[in-house]
Amino acid sequence: MFFSDCFLPLPKINLFSLFGNQVCLNDILPTATATRAMNKILNYDALLSDVSFELIWIFILSVIYFFIGILLFRRKYRY
């Protein structure tokens, strides 16, 4: 949780830009992106279209982590 920018602000280390949105180093954690989306919704009254990038990014990360989990499971149990 400390690396998700929840408790204290972390310096933004930009990795790349995707569709006009900056993707930072701590954005590889789904909690960082979810925290940013919740901040937009609760503090700035953002709509679904305003947080669509964050939702898509969380979905992409979930798929990536799922397939990494499958690969690690197969490696451990030799399936």
C-alpha positions as CSV (number, residue, x, y, z in Angstrom):
1,M,0.0,0.0,0.0
2,F,2.9,2.4,0.6
3,F,3.9,2.2,-3.1
4,S,0.4,2.9,-4.3
5,D,0.5,6.6,-3.5
6,C,-2.2,6.1,-0.8
7,F,-0.5,7.2,2.4
8,L,2.1,9.6,1.1
9,P,2.7,11.1,-2.3
10,L,5.5,9.4,-4.3
11,P,7.6,11.1,-6.9
12,K,6.3,10.3,-10.4
13,I,8.8,8.4,-12.5
14,N,7.2,8.5,-16.0
15,L,7.8,5.4,-18.1
16,F,5.8,6.2,-21.2
17,S,2.7,7.9,-22.4
18,L,-0.3,5.9,-23.6
19,F,-3.3,7.6,-25.3
20,G,-2.3,11.0,-23.7
21,N,-2.0,9.5,-20.2
22,Q,1.3,9.2,-18.4
23,V,2.1,5.7,-17.1
24,C,4.4,5.9,-14.0
25,L,6.6,3.3,-12.4
26,N,4.3,2.7,-9.5
27,D,1.4,2.2,-12.0
28,I,2.4,-1.5,-12.4
29,L,0.7,-2.0,-9.1
30,P,-3.1,-2.2,-9.5
31,T,-3.7,-0.5,-6.2
32,A,-2.0,2.7,-7.4
33,T,-4.3,3.0,-10.4
34,A,-7.3,2.1,-8.4
35,T,-6.4,4.8,-5.8
36,R,-6.1,7.4,-8.5
37,A,-9.5,6.4,-10.0
38,M,-11.2,6.5,-6.6
39,N,-9.6,9.9,-5.9
40,K,-11.0,11.2,-9.2
41,I,-14.4,9.8,-8.4
42,L,-14.7,10.8,-4.7
43,N,-12.9,14.1,-4.7
44,Y,-13.5,15.5,-8.2
45,D,-16.9,14.0,-9.1
46,A,-15.5,12.2,-12.1
47,L,-17.7,10.2,-14.4
48,L,-17.1,6.7,-15.8
49,S,-15.7,8.3,-19.0
50,D,-13.2,10.2,-16.9
51,V,-11.8,7.1,-15.3
52,S,-12.0,4.9,-18.3
53,F,-8.2,4.8,-18.8
54,E,-7.7,3.7,-15.2
55,L,-10.3,0.9,-15.6
56,I,-8.8,-0.3,-18.8
57,W,-5.3,-0.2,-17.3
58,I,-6.4,-2.2,-14.3
59,F,-8.0,-4.8,-16.6
60,I,-4.8,-5.1,-18.7
61,L,-2.7,-5.5,-15.5
62,S,-5.1,-8.2,-14.3
63,V,-4.8,-10.2,-17.5
64,I,-1.0,-9.8,-17.5
65,Y,-0.7,-10.9,-13.8
66,F,-3.2,-13.8,-14.5
67,F,-1.0,-15.2,-17.3
68,I,2.2,-14.7,-15.2
69,G,0.4,-16.8,-12.5
70,I,-0.5,-19.5,-15.0
71,L,3.1,-19.7,-16.2
72,L,4.5,-19.8,-12.7
73,F,2.0,-22.5,-11.7
74,R,2.9,-24.6,-14.7
75,R,6.6,-24.2,-14.0
76,K,6.1,-25.3,-10.4
77,Y,3.9,-28.3,-11.0
78,R,5.2,-29.1,-14.6
79,Y,1.9,-29.0,-16.4
